[in-house]
Amino acid sequence: MDTPTLRQLRTFIAAIDLGSVTEAARSLNLTQPAASQQLREMERILGARLLDRAEGRVVPTAAGLAILEPARRAQAAAIEVTTAALACRSGDFGRVRLGTGATACIHLLPPVLEAARRRMPGLEILVVIGNTPEMLRRVEEGSLDAGLVTMPRSLSRSLARIPLRRDGLVALVPRGSLGEGPLTPSQLAGLPLILYEAGGDTRGIVDAWFRKAGVAPKPIMELGSVEAIKVLVGGGLGASVLPGLALPEDVPGAERRPLRPATSRELVLVMRKEKVLDRGLRVMSEALQDAG
């Protein structure tokens, strides 16, 4: 079904507001025949007479009155579209869809988001939480603009990465459970283990650390929440290996211990290689690199 054009709606509204097709044409820098043609075409498309004459003025018919307010809303929406595009073009406003893990969201992103908003007050940042494989998939398909993730073991050729920081992994054990000093895979495997759920890249690094020492850990629990793991370790239910980023402060009832040998994960910002870096995405990327 054909629909009226914005030009036709604009001419229709002007004719009613000014009471004259001739005056409407003049206000829109059109010739009177051109304005009349637009109105006739609009009536043909809608299948109804829209304008009538009364006492020398153009007035709306019943059908004209019925579409007048929707026509005004359509015109206002078109103006809003132009205004929004102009604001984005000028760099005043923007939106970034960022995917990341819960740990980075809690312990890394707050000051980064604050810094980005200071540089660009009109920037809207939407944060989605999930594991690295899911975030990479969504970046690749375009439903996310970027992913702040643990560097994966393999990266699609369509994606590019920006290194941000090394995040050392540490042991978290119930206070007083294993003497002092760094802990080895064998020592940790002797305790009940509460590890992050399998499938994530950080869990893969932890498993590789144990495997390299010839140890096959058998966790008593696997959870999708680092914060929940911290509480359980503090309650004396087991030990864990967690990102140092997740442990900025002491955990009641638990103590942090370095690992021997040391291991770490790399946090990276991942985007599609063909992604156009608008101002908002550049501001977010720079704030993350500054924080690293």
Buried (B, 14 or more C-beta within 10 A) or exposed (E): EEEBEEBBBBBBBBBBBBBBBBBBBBBBEBEBEEBBBBBEBBBEBBEBEBBEEEEEEBBBBEBBEBBBEEBBEBBEEEEEEEEEEEEBEEBEBBBBBBBBBBBBBBBBBEEBBEBBBEBBEBBEBEBBBBBBEBBBBBBBEEEBBBBBBBBBEEBBEEBBBBEBBEBEBBBBBBEEBBEEEEBBBEBBBBBBBBBBBEEBBBBBBBBEBBEEBEBEBEBEBBBEEBEEBBBBBBEBBBBBBBBBBBBEEEBEBBBBBBBBEEBBBBBBBBBBEEBEEBBBBBBBBBBBBEEB
